Amino acid sequence: MSVLSAGCPSCGAPIEFKKGSTLVVVCPYCRSAVARTDRSLEDLGKVAEIVDSSSPLKLGLKGEYMGSRFELTGRAQLRHESGGYWDEWYATFSNGWVGWLAEAQGRFYMTFFQPLPKETSLPSFNGLQPGQAIPAIAGHESFTVVEKGIATSVAAEGEIPYQLVPNEQTPYADLSGKGNAFGTIDYSVSPPWLFVGKQVTLEEIGLGSARPVQREARRTTAAAMGCPNCGGPLSLAAPDKAERVTCPNCLSLLDVNNGNLKYLRSVSSCPTSDKFVLKIGMEGTFPGDVKFKIIGAMVRSVTIEGIQYFWHEYLLYNPMIGFRWLVHSDNHWNFVEPVNPADVSNAGYYVAGSTVRYNGRSFKIFQDAKATVHYVTGEFYWKVTQGESVRAVDYVAAPLMLSQERAVNEVNWSVGVYMTNAQIEKAFGIKGLPKPWSVAPNQPFTGSFAYTWGLLPLFFLLVISVGLLPFTGVSSTVASQHLSLPPMANSTQPQIAFSHTFEIKANRNVRITASAPVNNSWADLDVDLINDQSQEVESVNIPIEYYTGVDSDGSWSEGGQTQDATMSSLPPGNYTLRIEGSWQNWQQPMPVTVKVEQGVNRGVNFICALVVLLIVPVLGLIRKMSFEGKKWSESMFGGSDDDE
């Protein structure tokens, strides 16, 4: 491999262009950006020193991506227009590829230049809007615009494959696609350039063992910092990433610029600013056994139907992972992480019943309102100000809440998981957090065991009933006889008839069925079951009536010509039926058919057991309906939740 060696046109120190794709080398002695041209070397100007950070990456690191080895040979540092820095590492591959490994807020993105077909054009920068869908490009799936802005080149080191000009401003747009796909449109050239790749982890690119290095560059330390307003000492947990910090002594909001503090304004009070239950500097352990430190806190609110609702948000920080949020509202808690916007299927309209899908789940819209910052304390990774606002749309699928925050040039999605007071107390090693009130939008219903496990006894009841069917569910006829009652002497003098003798077995119920050919008339039968040995009598009344007719609604009928009565088991032995009957047409004889059965499955015990066992599940369902009703009564869209 040929290496171009030359002297720096600014200081004369030796510099080398080791890679064929390198256009600019930053002189390690005088910090000049030196570009090679067809004829000579050109001094593009001096770049600032790299802002120190806890990045695990450094020049010379070697890794592997998609089966090809690469080396980090250059680094450009850019400043976001709203504050903050990010790094773009120049990755030179052994197979000739040239890639960029971007590092921002603890996340990494590997991208490559994507040539576009001649007939393909990208949207203009001015016409681009966050949340806008970009159709499939050059074989890549569609993307979603998540941010547009102006980046400023502020520092660099090593070899750079493009004409880096110190303090040059570059319009750009960041794109997000499904499956962690990522893209960037560079609008500093015409037509704009497209870089496409994906979000990666250090393990995926062979750099899992990389750890933050101790750099010689000056690092902002607590000992070197004092509030420019009151002189009080300040201690920053993330000095390399902080853009705003509030002085705890005089409540001044300060701008952080690479360790240089500038007074902006005093932080005004807020109705709930004295109600933070967690303090700056506290450390907590969260799911995955990851420890985060609280470095900032703020008060935000939304106004719905003229009523202002406040809540607190705590900014959590871990140098190796980045930032997370802990949201405290109505004494309910949510641990919030960012999500890839492209993984959210969003219809783009915000009305009652609207849903979005994320990670295989459907989330229902709960709230759409302007969220405003009222108070800040601690440090933040963006230039936060009191009064700044975003459009906040919340969707719920308990125990998760999916939230979209949309600003002028940026759209972010995050997912929060509901945490109980006990979980928060365990995470921070504290006790006595105030109890929550009302129901949180994504609070899960904890009484589901009543109608889930409560249904288990019902299942066993059904199994037992089916199992006992062969033994108790088959009835036997012990007597069947046709009798004729002679005409009555008068309408009040009943007639009597006896059946033949039959045998009754023990421990089996008895059903007596009587039939009479009544038609638009009635017959009333008093039936005595007489034990022939003991002469004990068990009596039942069997009324029979049957009426039919025609009216304006058509034909109708009422009653029937057959009725029955059931009694519990009787002592075993021989029995005789005594039937005493009276009927409407008493001048005519009344033929009667009687049948005696045993072991009749009436299901009374089953029904009684069913009713008793249903009490717990039904009460559980009532509780759930009440719970969900309270939850959705707080939604600006109303409705009910169907997630559980």
Secondary structure, 3 states (H helix, E strand, C coil): CCCEEEECCCCCCEEEECCCCCCEEECCCCCEEEEECCCCEEEEEECECCCCCCCCCCCCCEEEECCEEEEEEEEEEEEECCCCEEEEEEEEECCCCEEEEEEECCEEEEEEECCCCCCCCCCCCCCCCCCCEECCECCECCEEEEEEEEEEEEEEEEEECCCCCCCCEEEEEEEECHHHEEEEEECCCCCCEEEEEEEECCCCCCCCCCCCCCCCCCCCCHHHCECCCCCCECCCCCCCCCCEEECCCCCEEEEEECCEEEEEEECCCCCCCCCCCCCCCCEEEECCCEEEEEEEEEEEEEEECCEEEEEEEEEEEECCCEEEEEEEECCEEEEEEEECHHHEEECCCCCCCCEEEECCEEEEEEEEEEEEEEEEEEEECCCCCCCCEEEEEEEEECCEEEEEEECCCEEEEEEEEEECHHHHHHHHCCCCCCCCCCCCCCCCCCCCHHHHHHHHHHHHHHHHHHHHHHHHCCCEEEEEEEEEECCCCCCCCCEEEECCCEEECCCCCEEEEEECCCCCEEEEEEEEEEECCCCCEEEEEEEEEEEEEEECCEEEEEEECEEEEEECCCCCEEEEEEEEEEECCCCCCEEEEEEEEECCCCCHHHHHHHHHHHHHHHHHHHHHHHHHHHHHHCCCCCCCCCCC
